[in-house]
Amino acid sequence: MRIAVFGAGRMAEIRIEDMVKDPRIKNISVINRSPEKAELLKSRFGVEIVSEKDFKPQDFDSYVITTGTSHHAQALDLVLGPNRKILCEKPIALELADTDAVLDRAKKAGAEIQVGFQRRFDPPIAKAKQLIDSGSVGTMYHIRFLSNDIEPSSREFLAGSGGVFRDLHVHDFDLAEWLCNEPIAEVFATRRVREFQQYAEFDDGDVSLIHAMTQSGVQISISGTRHDPRGHDVRFEVFGSKDSLSAGLSPRTPLNLLDSGIELSTSPYTGFVDRFREAFREETKAYIEWIAGNRNNPCPPDSARSGICVAIACEISAREKRVVKVAEIRGS
């Protein structure tokens, strides 16, 4: 198979590093505006470099979009076509109208998109999904998510991130709906600037808290912070009528444990790539299986649309200090 990768940054490097190990991938070409970054990938992995003006989608079997979010729609428009399969990092777009426009163009073109929600492929999280679907957890009571970045964001990143709900917590929204097998119905959200004032410049927060509920009544709590002095910390706990379980609590979880008899590692996670490196590997493997025709799309684009809808509902809730029905946004 011949794969075209748009972008030459950190995500392109991760995807290429995993794809070159698969014997089914015969050629990888990088399309990027910065030739210097593309040359680095060429020297490391032996990929080819193709300029955007010389790119011909018919020369490839599939496409991976790893560029910045603002370039996703443009890159997707270059590759949409009948029976084409595309892996696009989340989000497809930051705005709901833009997301809908891309999905409409993809549907009309006959193309399929896999969205890059890598947390679904983290082995403990995937195991939690299996246990929930098997009925081992019983009636779902409550899920508690914690999403803590290690370093505060730069102003350059904040300018295009979309804010904490659309950037950070969209992963939590996706997991919540995926684990519960139903959409989030309503939210009450808050966000504040507690330490890093650059967030205030973008009407954002460095801490956030969300109470959500699914259609059937599963209670979901989501907390986030853009700075954790001990390391990157993403995990959740599930409570049900038959069992309780956790995913993400490991010897590398950055916690100062004060109870005796429990010890954690002195090498905590240093960032989201470190925390989810195995998840990215499994996600890329699932993508290759999908384009090879050996499995269904593991993360269809409706998940990206739903996550943006929940994020917008959270923004309205935080601004208007009220519970927001997500149906207010989904149907708009």
C-alpha positions as CSV (number, residue, x, y, z in Angstrom):
1,M,0.0,0.0,0.0
2,R,1.1,3.6,-0.8
3,I,0.3,6.2,1.9
4,A,0.4,10.0,1.6
5,V,1.1,11.8,4.9
6,F,0.2,15.5,5.1
7,G,2.3,17.2,7.7
8,A,5.8,16.7,9.1
9,G,5.4,17.4,12.8
10,R,5.2,15.3,15.9
11,M,2.1,13.4,14.8
12,A,3.5,12.7,11.3
13,E,6.6,11.3,12.9
14,I,4.6,9.0,15.2
15,R,2.4,7.7,12.4
16,I,5.3,7.1,10.0
17,E,7.4,5.4,12.7
18,D,4.6,2.8,13.2
19,M,3.7,2.4,9.5
20,V,7.2,1.7,8.2
21,K,7.3,-1.4,10.4
22,D,4.3,-2.9,8.6
23,P,5.3,-4.9,5.5
24,R,2.0,-4.1,3.8
25,I,3.1,-0.4,3.5
26,K,5.3,-0.2,0.4
27,N,5.7,3.5,0.1
28,I,5.1,6.6,2.3
29,S,5.2,10.1,0.9
30,V,5.2,13.3,2.9
31,I,3.4,16.4,1.7
32,N,4.4,19.5,3.9
33,R,4.8,23.2,3.5
34,S,8.2,23.1,5.3
35,P,10.7,21.1,3.3
36,E,13.2,21.2,6.2
37,K,10.9,19.2,8.5
38,A,10.0,16.8,5.6
39,E,13.8,16.2,5.0
40,L,14.2,15.2,8.6
41,L,11.6,12.5,8.2
42,K,13.2,11.4,4.9
43,S,16.6,11.0,6.5
44,R,15.1,9.1,9.5
45,F,12.6,6.8,7.8
46,G,13.4,6.9,4.1
47,V,10.1,8.5,3.1
48,E,9.6,10.3,-0.2
49,I,8.8,14.1,-0.3
50,V,6.1,15.4,-2.6
51,S,5.2,19.0,-3.0
52,E,1.5,19.9,-2.6
53,K,1.4,21.2,-6.2
54,D,2.7,17.9,-7.5
55,F,0.5,15.7,-5.3
56,K,-1.8,13.4,-7.2
57,P,-4.3,11.5,-5.0
58,Q,-4.6,8.7,-7.5
59,D,-1.0,7.7,-6.8
60,F,-1.9,6.6,-3.3
61,D,-4.1,4.0,-1.6
62,S,-4.8,6.0,1.5
63,Y,-4.0,9.3,3.2
64,V,-3.1,10.5,6.7
65,I,-3.8,14.1,7.8
66,T,-1.5,15.2,10.6
67,T,-1.3,19.0,9.8
68,G,-2.5,21.7,12.1
69,T,-6.3,21.8,12.6
70,S,-6.7,24.9,10.5
71,H,-5.3,23.0,7.5
72,H,-7.4,19.8,7.9
73,A,-10.2,20.9,5.6
74,Q,-7.8,22.0,2.9
75,A,-5.9,18.7,3.0
76,L,-9.1,16.6,3.1
77,D,-10.4,18.4,0.0
78,L,-7.2,17.3,-1.8
79,V,-7.9,13.6,-1.2
80,L,-11.7,13.2,-1.0
81,G,-12.9,10.8,-3.7
82,P,-14.9,7.6,-4.2
83,N,-13.9,4.7,-1.9
84,R,-11.0,6.6,-0.5
85,K,-10.0,6.0,3.2
86,I,-8.5,8.7,5.2
87,L,-7.1,8.9,8.8
88,C,-7.5,12.5,10.1
89,E,-6.2,13.6,13.5
90,K,-8.8,15.1,15.8
91,P,-10.5,17.4,15.4
92,I,-11.8,17.5,11.8
93,A,-12.4,21.2,12.4
94,L,-12.9,23.4,15.5
95,E,-16.3,24.8,14.4
96,L,-19.4,22.7,14.0
97,A,-20.4,24.3,10.7
98,D,-16.9,23.6,9.3
99,T,-17.1,20.0,10.6
100,D,-20.5,19.5,9.0
101,A,-19.3,21.0,5.7
102,V,-16.3,18.6,5.5
103,L,-18.5,15.6,6.4
104,D,-21.0,16.5,3.8
105,R,-18.3,16.8,1.1
106,A,-16.9,13.4,2.2
107,K,-20.3,11.8,2.0
108,K,-21.0,13.2,-1.5
109,A,-17.5,12.1,-2.7
110,G,-17.9,8.6,-1.3
111,A,-14.9,8.9,1.0
112,E,-14.5,7.5,4.5
113,I,-12.7,9.2,7.4
114,Q,-11.2,7.6,10.5
115,V,-10.8,10.2,13.3
116,G,-7.7,10.1,15.5
117,F,-9.1,9.6,18.9
118,Q,-6.1,7.5,20.1
119,R,-7.3,7.0,23.7
120,R,-9.8,4.4,22.5
121,F,-6.8,2.2,21.6
122,D,-4.9,2.4,24.9
123,P,-4.9,-1.2,26.1
124,P,-6.4,-0.6,29.6
125,I,-9.1,1.6,28.1
126,A,-9.9,-0.9,25.4
127,K,-10.1,-3.6,28.1
128,A,-12.6,-1.4,30.1
129,K,-14.7,-1.1,27.0
130,Q,-14.8,-4.9,26.6
131,L,-15.8,-5.4,30.2
132,I,-18.6,-2.8,30.0
133,D,-19.9,-4.2,26.7
134,S,-19.8,-7.8,28.2
135,G,-22.1,-6.7,31.1
136,S,-19.4,-7.4,33.7
137,V,-19.8,-3.9,35.2
138,G,-23.5,-4.2,35.3
139,T,-25.7,-1.0,35.4
140,M,-23.4,2.0,34.8
141,Y,-23.5,4.4,37.7
142,H,-20.7,6.9,37.4
143,I,-17.5,7.6,35.4
144,R,-14.9,9.9,36.7
145,F,-12.3,11.3,34.2
146,L,-9.1,13.2,35.1
147,S,-7.2,14.9,32.3
148,N,-4.1,16.8,33.4
149,D,-1.5,18.2,31.0
150,I,2.1,18.5,32.3
151,E,3.0,21.9,30.9
152,P,0.9,25.0,30.4
153,S,0.2,26.0,26.7
154,S,2.1,28.6,24.8
155,R,0.2,31.7,23.5
156,E,0.9,30.4,19.9
157,F,-0.8,27.1,20.7
158,L,-3.7,28.8,22.5
159,A,-4.4,31.0,19.5
160,G,-5.6,28.0,17.5
161,S,-6.5,25.4,20.1
162,G,-10.2,26.2,20.4
163,G,-10.0,26.2,24.2
164,V,-9.9,23.6,26.9
165,F,-13.3,22.0,26.1
166,R,-12.6,21.6,22.3
167,D,-9.0,20.7,22.6
168,L,-8.4,18.7,25.9
169,H,-11.8,17.5,27.0
170,V,-13.1,16.4,23.5
171,H,-11.1,13.2,24.2
172,D,-13.1,12.7,27.4
173,F,-16.4,13.3,25.6
174,D,-15.5,10.8,23.0
175,L,-14.5,8.2,25.6
176,A,-17.6,8.8,27.7
177,E,-20.0,8.3,24.8
178,W,-18.0,5.3,23.5
179,L,-17.9,3.6,26.8
180,C,-21.6,4.2,27.6
181,N,-22.7,3.4,24.0
182,E,-24.9,6.5,24.1
183,P,-24.6,10.3,23.7
184,I,-24.1,12.8,26.4
185,A,-27.4,14.6,26.9
186,E,-26.6,17.5,29.2
187,V,-23.7,19.3,30.8
188,F,-22.9,21.8,33.4
189,A,-19.3,23.2,33.1
190,T,-17.0,25.7,34.7
191,R,-13.5,26.9,33.8
192,R,-11.2,29.3,35.6
193,V,-7.7,30.8,35.3
194,R,-5.9,29.8,38.5
195,E,-2.2,30.3,37.7
196,F,-1.3,31.0,34.0
197,Q,-2.7,34.3,32.8
198,Q,-2.1,33.6,29.1
199,Y,-5.3,31.6,29.2
200,A,-7.3,34.7,30.2
201,E,-6.1,36.4,27.0
202,F,-8.0,33.8,25.0
203,D,-11.1,33.6,27.2
204,D,-10.0,30.2,28.3
205,G,-9.1,28.5,31.6
206,D,-6.2,26.5,33.0
207,V,-8.6,24.4,35.1
208,S,-12.0,23.0,34.2
209,L,-14.7,20.9,35.7
210,I,-17.7,19.3,34.0
211,H,-20.7,17.4,35.2
212,A,-22.4,15.5,32.4
213,M,-25.2,13.0,32.0
214,T,-26.0,10.5,29.3
215,Q,-29.5,10.0,27.9
216,S,-30.1,7.0,30.2
217,G,-28.7,8.8,33.3
218,V,-25.1,7.7,33.6
219,Q,-23.4,10.4,35.7
220,I,-20.1,11.6,34.4
221,S,-17.6,13.9,36.1
222,I,-14.6,15.4,34.1
223,S,-11.8,17.4,35.7
224,G,-8.9,19.0,33.8
225,T,-5.9,21.2,34.4
226,R,-3.4,22.5,31.9
227,H,-0.5,22.1,34.4
228,D,0.5,19.2,36.6
229,P,3.9,19.7,38.2
230,R,4.5,16.0,38.7
231,G,3.7,14.8,35.1
232,H,1.1,14.0,32.5
233,D,-1.9,12.4,34.1
234,V,-4.9,11.0,32.1
235,R,-7.1,8.2,33.7
236,F,-10.7,7.3,34.6
237,E,-12.7,5.2,37.0
238,V,-16.0,3.4,36.2
239,F,-18.5,2.4,38.9
240,G,-21.3,0.0,38.2
241,S,-23.8,-2.4,39.9
242,K,-21.5,-5.4,39.5
243,D,-17.9,-4.0,39.4
244,S,-15.7,-1.0,39.7
245,L,-12.6,-0.5,37.5
246,S,-9.9,2.0,36.5
247,A,-7.8,2.7,33.5
248,G,-4.7,4.8,33.4
249,L,-3.6,4.3,37.0
250,S,-0.1,2.8,36.7
251,P,3.3,2.9,38.4
252,R,4.1,6.0,36.2
253,T,1.0,7.9,37.3
254,P,2.3,11.3,38.7
255,L,0.9,11.3,42.2
256,N,2.4,11.9,45.7
257,L,0.8,9.0,47.5
258,L,0.5,9.6,51.2
259,D,-1.0,6.2,52.2
260,S,1.5,3.6,53.3
261,G,2.2,0.4,51.4
262,I,1.8,1.9,47.9
263,E,4.7,3.1,45.8
264,L,4.7,4.7,42.3
265,S,7.6,5.2,39.9
266,T,10.0,8.1,40.0
267,S,9.7,8.4,36.2
268,P,6.2,9.8,35.6
269,Y,4.7,10.4,32.1
270,T,6.4,13.3,30.4
271,G,3.6,14.2,28.0
272,F,0.7,12.9,26.0
273,V,2.9,11.0,23.5
274,D,4.7,9.2,26.4
275,R,1.4,8.4,28.1
276,F,-0.3,7.2,24.9
277,R,2.5,5.9,22.8
278,E,1.1,2.3,22.8
279,A,-2.3,3.7,22.0
280,F,-1.0,5.5,18.9
281,R,0.7,2.3,17.8
282,E,-2.5,0.3,18.2
283,E,-4.5,3.0,16.4
284,T,-2.2,3.0,13.4
285,K,-2.4,-0.8,13.3
286,A,-6.2,-0.5,13.3
287,Y,-6.0,2.1,10.5
288,I,-3.9,-0.3,8.4
289,E,-6.3,-3.2,9.0
290,W,-9.2,-0.9,8.0
291,I,-7.6,0.2,4.7
292,A,-6.7,-3.4,4.0
293,G,-10.4,-4.3,4.3
294,N,-9.9,-6.5,7.4
295,R,-12.1,-4.5,9.8
296,N,-14.7,-1.7,10.0
297,N,-13.8,1.9,10.5
298,P,-12.7,1.9,14.2
299,C,-13.6,5.6,14.8
300,P,-16.1,7.1,12.3
301,P,-16.3,10.9,11.9
302,D,-19.7,11.2,13.7
303,S,-17.6,10.9,16.9
304,A,-15.7,14.1,16.0
305,R,-19.0,15.9,15.4
306,S,-20.5,14.7,18.6
307,G,-17.4,15.8,20.6
308,I,-17.5,19.3,19.2
309,C,-21.2,19.6,20.0
310,V,-20.6,18.6,23.7
311,A,-17.6,21.1,23.8
312,I,-19.8,23.9,22.5
313,A,-22.5,23.0,25.1
314,C,-19.8,23.2,27.8
315,E,-18.7,26.7,26.6
316,I,-22.3,27.9,26.7
317,S,-22.8,26.4,30.2
318,A,-19.6,28.0,31.5
319,R,-20.6,31.4,30.0
320,E,-24.3,31.4,31.0
321,K,-23.9,29.4,34.3
322,R,-26.6,26.9,33.5
323,V,-27.2,23.3,32.5
324,V,-27.2,23.0,28.7
325,K,-29.0,20.3,26.8
326,V,-26.6,19.1,24.0
327,A,-29.6,18.7,21.7
328,E,-29.6,22.5,21.5
329,I,-26.3,22.2,19.5
330,R,-26.6,18.8,17.8
331,G,-29.7,19.9,15.9
332,S,-28.5,23.4,14.9
